[in-house]
């Protein structure tokens, strides 16, 4: 009876350790398959960084031109 | 247009057509501003002061765009938007001296005084920007190409295909920068005329 109990405990323990081992390997494999972050920006050879840069310049120039436009409007109203 | 295949920078090498001409245009406008400031100091004409001030304003806009695009580029190639690279630091310093120029101009009410003091300050700011942007970053190790021990884009990165796009792009950005400046100068000249007419 006692022998049976210890056998059961050992089986439980080993099952737990096997589960833990499997889990760690799973996590390790998951980590090794996706190390890169910011995936959209890094996809297609980081071409979206160029898109972002272009969008920044475009937005900056448009904002600046709108400000000049407002000054002209002010001058027209005089 | 094909570009050289390289690790880490990958397709972002195309930013060369946008990030670098921003700084070239800034330098052109600041140089123009420097010349007009000297001209003002010789002639004392208020028009020359307007030219110098507006050239500086547009130059600052281009420097901000250059800084932002550089930080975006650095985020995905150097790993961080700001890595205290010597060129980043020195350029930021130079930008601050030009921001101070605008603040100085806004701080002085008297027109002639403002023109004279800001012209003298502008000459110093330009003289300071040359070693800060072009000399110091080249003497120390930098993440930027062409500085320290790194190879420049000129040596073998910038191939003939890229040159075919890069140089026209630089001319285009120059023209855009100068055109925007002329718009502002014309506006200011009209304002100046109105204020002095009555």
HADDOCK unambig.tbl for C-alpha pairs under 7 A between the chains (distance, minus, plus):
assign (segid A and resid 45 and name CA) (segid B and resid 10 and name CA) 5.26 0.50 0.50
assign (segid A and resid 45 and name CA) (segid B and resid 11 and name CA) 5.24 0.50 0.50
assign (segid A and resid 46 and name CA) (segid B and resid 10 and name CA) 6.46 0.50 0.50
assign (segid A and resid 46 and name CA) (segid B and resid 11 and name CA) 5.75 0.50 0.50
assign (segid A and resid 46 and name CA) (segid B and resid 12 and name CA) 6.10 0.50 0.50
assign (segid A and resid 47 and name CA) (segid B and resid 11 and name CA) 5.31 0.50 0.50
assign (segid A and resid 47 and name CA) (segid B and resid 12 and name CA) 6.06 0.50 0.50
assign (segid A and resid 49 and name CA) (segid B and resid 12 and name CA) 6.34 0.50 0.50
assign (segid A and resid 49 and name CA) (segid B and resid 73 and name CA) 6.53 0.50 0.50
assign (segid A and resid 50 and name CA) (segid B and resid 12 and name CA) 5.74 0.50 0.50
assign (segid A and resid 50 and name CA) (segid B and resid 14 and name CA) 6.73 0.50 0.50
assign (segid A and resid 50 and name CA) (segid B and resid 15 and name CA) 5.71 0.50 0.50
assign (segid A and resid 53 and name CA) (segid B and resid 69 and name CA) 5.18 0.50 0.50
assign (segid A and resid 53 and name CA) (segid B and resid 72 and name CA) 6.81 0.50 0.50
assign (segid A and resid 56 and name CA) (segid B and resid 69 and name CA) 6.95 0.50 0.50
assign (segid A and resid 57 and name CA) (segid B and resid 65 and name CA) 6.00 0.50 0.50
assign (segid A and resid 60 and name CA) (segid B and resid 65 and name CA) 6.82 0.50 0.50
